[in-house]
């Protein structure tokens, strides 16, 4: 049975005042014109997504402690607007790395009915989850679990070839 595809995403927090951050998927994962992640299953049952928090300027932010990991990532379907309250319609938080809190793992099942844009909010903290800083990029789920399909064009061409061979064979039998 296929497993969810692994996706690693670097989340670099450059400044908290003004807020400046970057979300960069590793391994050539597709993004849209505004940097939104584009999820295409490629025959996998969703994605196991690992967000790697980078803090190059020593701001001290971490994902919330493991017991509060669902507070580290909210998501909702819709027009790409990022949720401002706890919702988990797209990403399902699984765990936060201990003891450093620099990795948050989540599952995006990318099911067939959940297609189109969605918003998500990554939430980081400096005080163990008393207060949070919201990072709000966007994403697009483009397909649910796929089955390998035969192209309709290939079916048409194969049918035409078989039909032509049958016609030639019949003509050869009748003409002989």
Backbone as CSV, one residue per row, in Angstrom:
resi,resn,N_x,N_y,N_z,CA_x,CA_y,CA_z,C_x,C_y,C_z
1,UNK,0.842,-1.187,0.000,0.000,0.000,0.000,0.883,1.244,0.000
2,UNK,0.504,2.221,-0.798,1.280,3.457,-0.907,1.208,4.258,0.387
3,UNK,2.286,4.954,0.654,2.362,5.827,1.824,2.215,7.273,1.368
4,UNK,1.866,8.164,2.290,1.855,9.581,1.929,3.241,10.014,1.436
5,UNK,3.271,10.892,0.476,4.535,11.428,-0.022,5.155,12.327,1.047
6,UNK,6.464,12.273,1.171,7.173,13.128,2.125,7.447,14.483,1.491
7,UNK,7.190,15.524,2.237,7.480,16.887,1.796,8.105,17.637,2.955
8,UNK,9.278,18.213,2.714,9.960,19.013,3.723,9.930,20.466,3.279
9,UNK,9.554,21.342,4.206,9.402,22.761,3.904,10.195,23.578,4.920
10,UNK,11.081,24.433,4.426,11.806,25.353,5.294,10.956,26.599,5.500
11,UNK,10.785,26.962,6.761,10.069,28.183,7.123,11.094,29.073,7.818
12,UNK,11.565,30.090,7.115,12.613,30.958,7.649,11.982,32.237,8.162
13,UNK,12.128,32.469,9.460,11.606,33.669,10.105,12.753,34.671,10.222
14,UNK,12.730,35.694,9.365,13.803,36.685,9.334,13.589,37.807,10.337
15,UNK,12.327,38.190,10.569,12.034,39.309,11.468,10.613,39.165,12.005
16,UNK,10.415,39.596,13.249,9.053,39.613,13.787,8.482,41.023,13.860
17,UNK,9.305,42.046,13.588,8.824,43.421,13.599,9.686,44.253,12.657
18,UNK,9.259,44.417,11.412,8.043,43.917,10.790,8.180,42.411,10.505
19,UNK,7.048,41.763,10.395,7.036,40.335,10.147,7.554,40.044,8.734
20,UNK,8.619,39.231,8.668,9.184,38.807,7.388,9.554,37.340,7.516
21,UNK,8.962,36.527,6.640,9.278,35.106,6.650,9.174,34.554,5.232
22,UNK,9.800,33.402,5.021,9.770,32.726,3.724,9.371,31.272,3.941
23,UNK,8.604,30.731,3.012,8.224,29.322,3.020,8.787,28.725,1.736
24,UNK,9.747,27.791,1.888,10.436,27.249,0.728,10.423,25.720,0.768
25,UNK,9.635,25.112,-0.121,9.630,23.650,-0.167,10.953,23.129,-0.716
26,UNK,11.380,21.988,-0.200,12.609,21.359,-0.662,12.295,20.406,-1.813
27,UNK,13.266,20.180,-2.667,13.142,19.162,-3.698,12.311,19.543,-4.906
28,UNK,12.214,20.818,-5.239,11.508,21.215,-6.450,9.998,21.067,-6.387
29,UNK,9.418,21.071,-5.199,7.964,20.964,-5.040,7.311,22.174,-5.697
30,UNK,6.191,21.982,-6.426,5.599,23.102,-7.166,4.975,24.167,-6.260
31,UNK,5.153,25.408,-6.688,4.539,26.540,-6.004,3.859,27.420,-7.050
32,UNK,2.886,28.187,-6.597,2.176,29.097,-7.470,2.893,30.430,-7.592
33,UNK,2.303,31.373,-8.321,2.940,32.666,-8.574,3.167,33.489,-7.303
34,UNK,2.384,33.230,-6.257,2.551,33.956,-5.002,3.239,33.102,-3.941
35,UNK,3.887,32.024,-4.369,4.602,31.164,-3.438,3.749,30.118,-2.746
36,UNK,2.445,30.032,-3.104,1.582,29.040,-2.466,2.007,27.636,-2.878
37,UNK,1.917,26.706,-1.938,2.265,25.316,-2.201,1.165,24.673,-3.039
38,UNK,1.535,23.890,-4.044,0.564,23.222,-4.890,0.720,21.717,-4.687
39,UNK,-0.279,21.124,-4.058,-0.225,19.709,-3.708,-0.799,18.858,-4.828
40,UNK,0.055,18.044,-5.444,-0.341,17.082,-6.475,0.156,15.721,-5.999
41,UNK,-0.753,14.818,-5.718,-0.424,13.554,-5.057,0.515,12.638,-5.813
42,UNK,0.411,12.596,-7.130,1.216,11.682,-7.925,1.079,10.239,-7.420
43,UNK,-0.159,9.816,-7.225,-0.529,8.454,-6.824,-0.250,8.133,-5.359
44,UNK,0.048,9.121,-4.537,0.239,8.896,-3.098,-1.042,9.276,-2.360
45,UNK,-1.314,8.620,-1.219,-2.490,8.999,-0.426,-2.183,10.207,0.457
46,UNK,-1.985,11.342,-0.147,-1.715,12.559,0.598,-0.233,12.808,0.819
47,UNK,0.035,13.668,1.806,1.395,14.120,2.081,1.680,14.114,3.574
48,UNK,2.870,13.668,3.922,3.408,13.879,5.268,4.315,15.096,5.128
49,UNK,3.913,16.197,5.748,4.608,17.466,5.591,5.388,17.764,6.871
50,UNK,6.677,18.064,6.704,7.513,18.441,7.841,7.949,19.889,7.624
51,UNK,7.475,20.766,8.510,7.861,22.177,8.480,9.106,22.330,9.358
52,UNK,10.192,22.850,8.767,11.449,23.069,9.483,11.580,24.565,9.755
53,UNK,11.446,24.967,11.004,11.560,26.383,11.363,13.028,26.775,11.411
54,UNK,13.368,27.821,10.681,14.726,28.373,10.655,14.682,29.751,11.302
55,UNK,15.629,30.017,12.204,15.670,31.275,12.953,17.072,31.878,12.834
56,UNK,17.428,32.381,11.630,18.802,32.832,11.402,19.231,34.034,12.255
57,UNK,18.266,34.778,12.766,18.604,35.971,13.548,18.420,35.777,15.050
58,UNK,18.224,34.533,15.483,18.135,34.235,16.916,16.956,34.887,17.619
59,UNK,15.808,34.939,16.971,14.627,35.565,17.573,14.039,34.714,18.700
60,UNK,14.331,33.426,18.723,13.891,32.561,19.819,12.551,31.880,19.631
61,UNK,11.970,31.934,18.427,10.665,31.308,18.192,10.811,29.809,17.977
62,UNK,9.789,29.090,18.394,9.693,27.645,18.236,8.242,27.304,17.921
63,UNK,8.017,26.093,17.405,6.649,25.603,17.347,6.224,25.304,18.782
64,UNK,4.921,25.277,19.055,4.478,25.047,20.441,4.916,23.679,20.950
65,UNK,4.969,23.511,22.258,5.371,22.222,22.821,4.489,21.093,22.290
66,UNK,5.042,19.868,22.312,4.363,18.706,21.735,2.921,18.563,22.217
67,UNK,2.662,18.793,23.467,1.295,18.627,23.989,0.331,19.680,23.439
68,UNK,0.856,20.704,22.782,0.013,21.744,22.165,0.225,21.783,20.654
69,UNK,0.680,20.662,20.051,1.067,20.718,18.639,-0.059,21.136,17.709
70,UNK,-1.320,20.878,18.083,-2.418,21.305,17.209,-2.582,22.826,17.194
71,UNK,-1.931,23.524,18.120,-1.948,24.991,18.114,-0.894,25.569,17.163
72,UNK,-0.021,24.711,16.647,1.053,25.181,15.773,0.672,25.304,14.313
73,UNK,-0.488,24.745,13.934,-0.870,24.762,12.522,-2.384,24.676,12.397
74,UNK,-2.974,25.713,11.832,-4.404,25.731,11.562,-4.588,25.779,10.047
75,UNK,-5.689,25.224,9.568,-5.928,25.244,8.124,-7.417,25.173,7.840
76,UNK,-7.813,25.787,6.709,-9.209,25.706,6.292,-9.329,25.831,4.782
77,UNK,-10.321,25.142,4.260,-10.623,25.197,2.834,-11.253,26.538,2.506
78,UNK,-11.158,26.922,1.240,-11.824,28.158,0.834,-10.984,28.937,-0.142
79,UNK,-11.041,30.224,-0.028,-10.418,31.104,-1.010,-8.944,31.384,-0.731
80,UNK,-8.346,30.665,0.190,-6.947,30.892,0.526,-6.760,31.775,1.738
81,UNK,-7.853,32.267,2.331,-7.743,33.083,3.533,-7.240,32.221,4.684
82,UNK,-6.325,32.757,5.457,-5.731,31.997,6.550,-6.622,32.046,7.787
83,UNK,-6.782,30.903,8.439,-7.671,30.847,9.606,-7.126,31.659,10.780
84,UNK,-8.038,32.244,11.524,-7.680,33.022,12.708,-8.116,32.320,13.995
85,UNK,-8.622,31.109,13.845,-8.994,30.290,15.001,-8.701,28.836,14.669
86,UNK,-8.698,27.984,15.683,-8.333,26.591,15.509,-9.235,25.826,14.554
87,UNK,-8.716,25.507,13.385,-9.390,24.662,12.392,-8.334,23.762,11.791
88,UNK,-8.728,22.539,11.416,-7.787,21.570,10.875,-8.420,20.867,9.680
89,UNK,-8.913,21.642,8.701,-9.628,21.081,7.559,-8.696,20.516,6.486
90,UNK,-7.444,20.953,6.446,-6.505,20.494,5.427,-5.339,19.758,6.082
91,UNK,-4.608,20.445,6.934,-3.478,19.836,7.636,-3.936,19.291,8.979
92,UNK,-3.444,18.103,9.308,-3.706,17.484,10.610,-2.369,17.404,11.339
93,UNK,-2.108,18.311,12.314,-0.826,18.272,13.025,-0.614,16.922,13.705
94,UNK,0.609,16.392,13.597,0.940,15.096,14.184,1.842,15.239,15.408
95,UNK,2.948,15.976,15.253,3.843,16.159,16.395,4.810,17.300,16.147
96,UNK,5.446,17.712,17.245,6.493,18.728,17.227,7.743,18.057,17.780
97,UNK,8.885,18.329,17.142,10.130,17.718,17.593,10.473,18.192,19.008
98,UNK,10.946,17.274,19.798,11.399,17.586,21.157,12.901,17.369,21.211
99,UNK,13.655,18.109,21.950,13.241,19.223,22.789,13.312,20.575,22.104
100,UNK,13.792,20.625,20.854,14.062,21.932,20.246,12.847,22.646,19.681
101,UNK,11.786,21.928,19.294,10.585,22.566,18.767,10.746,23.208,17.408
102,UNK,11.741,22.765,16.633,12.010,23.388,15.341,11.384,22.641,14.162
103,UNK,10.725,21.499,14.414,10.054,20.756,13.345,8.627,20.441,13.772
104,UNK,7.699,20.715,12.882,6.301,20.348,13.084,5.905,19.437,11.935
105,UNK,5.398,18.251,12.266,4.974,17.295,11.255,3.453,17.283,11.193
106,UNK,2.922,17.287,9.973,1.473,17.285,9.763,1.140,16.388,8.583
107,UNK,-0.112,15.972,8.518,-0.601,15.177,7.401,-1.582,16.022,6.597
108,UNK,-1.396,16.031,5.276,-2.366,16.618,4.353,-2.892,15.459,3.522
109,UNK,-4.059,14.895,3.879,-4.565,13.756,3.123,-4.953,14.102,1.687
110,UNK,-5.148,15.373,1.362,-5.492,15.841,0.015,-6.590,14.975,-0.592
111,UNK,-7.718,14.815,0.112,-8.780,13.952,-0.406,-9.488,14.575,-1.606
112,UNK,-10.113,13.731,-2.403,-10.769,14.189,-3.626,-11.770,15.318,-3.418
113,UNK,-12.637,15.288,-2.388,-13.586,16.395,-2.281,-12.968,17.702,-1.799
114,UNK,-11.743,17.676,-1.346,-11.130,18.877,-0.771,-10.192,19.540,-1.767
115,UNK,-10.694,19.875,-2.930,-9.869,20.462,-3.972,-9.940,21.979,-3.927
116,UNK,-8.888,22.602,-4.413,-8.873,24.043,-4.550,-8.038,24.726,-3.486
117,UNK,-8.131,26.046,-3.458,-7.305,26.825,-2.547,-7.671,26.572,-1.088
118,UNK,-6.683,26.748,-0.260,-6.899,26.687,1.182,-5.932,27.645,1.851
119,UNK,-6.245,28.007,3.066,-5.365,28.847,3.850,-4.834,28.062,5.024
120,UNK,-3.643,28.389,5.433,-3.112,27.788,6.647,-2.276,28.807,7.394
121,UNK,-2.244,28.638,8.687,-1.501,29.532,9.557,-0.543,28.696,10.393
122,UNK,0.748,28.971,10.237,1.746,28.385,11.117,1.872,29.316,12.306
123,UNK,1.883,28.740,13.498,1.929,29.566,14.709,3.162,29.188,15.513
124,UNK,3.996,30.197,15.782,5.224,29.979,16.538,5.168,30.800,17.821
125,UNK,5.959,30.385,18.799,5.896,31.002,20.118,7.299,31.146,20.713
126,UNK,7.446,32.123,21.602,8.694,32.295,22.359,8.485,31.955,23.828
127,UNK,7.230,31.727,24.220,6.938,31.550,25.650,6.191,30.249,25.942
128,UNK,6.469,29.214,25.151,5.872,27.914,25.408,4.399,27.799,25.057
129,UNK,3.876,28.748,24.320,2.492,28.662,23.873,1.528,29.583,24.592
130,UNK,2.045,30.533,25.366,1.163,31.523,25.998,0.703,32.524,24.943
131,UNK,1.640,32.975,24.110,1.320,33.872,23.002,1.932,33.293,21.722
132,UNK,1.370,33.706,20.578,1.817,33.168,19.302,2.034,34.276,18.286
133,UNK,2.938,33.996,17.354,3.138,34.820,16.170,2.598,34.003,14.999
134,UNK,1.694,34.592,14.209,1.046,33.873,13.105,1.788,34.132,11.801
135,UNK,2.148,33.047,11.132,2.745,33.100,9.796,1.699,32.518,8.855
136,UNK,1.285,33.271,7.846,0.127,32.846,7.059,0.376,32.791,5.552
137,UNK,1.044,31.726,5.093,1.174,31.504,3.651,-0.097,30.861,3.109
138,UNK,-0.103,30.397,1.863,-1.296,29.769,1.280,-0.953,28.513,0.507
139,UNK,-1.992,27.806,0.055,-1.764,26.565,-0.684,-2.941,26.201,-1.563
140,UNK,-2.734,25.176,-2.398,-3.773,24.677,-3.301,-3.688,23.158,-3.322
141,UNK,-4.795,22.496,-2.998,-4.899,21.050,-3.186,-5.464,20.845,-4.582
142,UNK,-4.737,20.116,-5.432,-5.177,19.977,-6.812,-5.756,18.620,-7.151
143,UNK,-5.484,17.622,-6.382,-6.039,16.323,-6.734,-6.098,15.434,-5.509
144,UNK,-7.046,14.545,-5.506,-7.130,13.555,-4.453,-6.308,12.348,-4.831
145,UNK,-6.418,11.270,-4.074,-5.680,10.066,-4.431,-6.020,9.667,-5.861
146,UNK,-5.003,9.498,-6.655,-5.220,9.216,-8.071,-5.088,7.731,-8.349
147,UNK,-5.819,7.279,-9.329,-5.642,5.944,-9.864,-4.967,6.118,-11.207
148,UNK,-4.123,5.171,-11.546,-3.493,5.261,-12.850,-4.569,5.067,-13.900
149,UNK,-4.618,5.992,-14.829,-5.662,5.974,-15.846,-5.043,5.811,-17.213
150,UNK,-5.801,5.242,-18.136,-5.382,5.149,-19.526,-5.935,6.377,-20.235
151,UNK,-5.106,7.010,-21.000,-5.511,8.206,-21.726,-6.633,7.880,-22.709
152,UNK,-7.694,8.714,-22.783,-8.751,8.491,-23.770,-8.208,8.495,-25.197
153,UNK,-7.175,9.274,-25.464,-6.582,9.307,-26.805,-5.955,7.952,-27.113
154,UNK,-5.256,7.374,-26.130,-4.641,6.068,-26.321,-5.709,5.007,-26.589
155,UNK,-6.807,5.060,-25.887,-7.905,4.114,-26.111,-8.447,4.276,-27.523
156,UNK,-8.624,5.516,-27.972,-9.135,5.780,-29.324,-8.177,5.236,-30.382
157,UNK,-6.874,5.530,-30.238,-5.884,5.073,-31.220,-5.830,3.555,-31.240
158,UNK,-5.803,2.922,-30.066,-5.765,1.453,-29.998,-7.010,0.871,-30.662
159,UNK,-8.173,1.459,-30.424,-9.417,0.993,-31.049,-9.368,1.134,-32.560
160,UNK,-8.823,2.236,-33.049,-8.719,2.453,-34.493,-7.787,1.435,-35.123
161,UNK,-6.671,1.144,-34.468,-5.718,0.160,-34.997,-6.367,-1.221,-35.047
162,UNK,-6.999,-1.633,-33.945,-7.656,-2.943,-33.901,-8.759,-3.018,-34.958
163,UNK,-9.541,-1.978,-35.095,-10.605,-1.955,-36.105,-10.048,-2.056,-37.514
164,UNK,-8.959,-1.346,-37.802,-8.342,-1.397,-39.135,-7.795,-2.783,-39.426
165,UNK,-7.140,-3.396,-38.454,-6.613,-4.748,-38.643,-7.728,-5.739,-38.882
166,UNK,-8.829,-5.594,-38.140,-9.980,-6.504,-38.346,-10.551,-6.326,-39.729
167,UNK,-10.641,-5.089,-40.210,-11.167,-4.828,-41.552,-10.243,-5.410,-42.615
168,UNK,-8.942,-5.202,-42.456,-7.979,-5.758,-43.423,-8.019,-7.275,-43.426
169,UNK,-8.129,-7.875,-42.247,-8.192,-9.333,-42.136,-9.435,-9.875,-42.802
170,UNK,-10.562,-9.210,-42.604,-11.825,-9.643,-43.219,-11.731,-9.518,-44.731
171,UNK,-11.179,-8.394,-45.222,-11.040,-8.212,-46.661,-10.113,-9.270,-47.251
172,UNK,-9.069,-9.617,-46.555,-8.123,-10.628,-47.053,-8.806,-11.982,-47.131
173,UNK,-9.622,-12.316,-46.130,-10.338,-13.590,-46.147,-11.373,-13.648,-47.261
174,UNK,-12.093,-12.556,-47.486,-13.127,-12.523,-48.508,-12.527,-12.464,-49.907
175,UNK,-11.381,-11.849,-50.031,-10.737,-11.699,-51.344,-9.971,-12.936,-51.761
176,UNK,-9.697,-13.815,-50.876,-8.887,-14.982,-51.207,-9.672,-16.115,-51.838
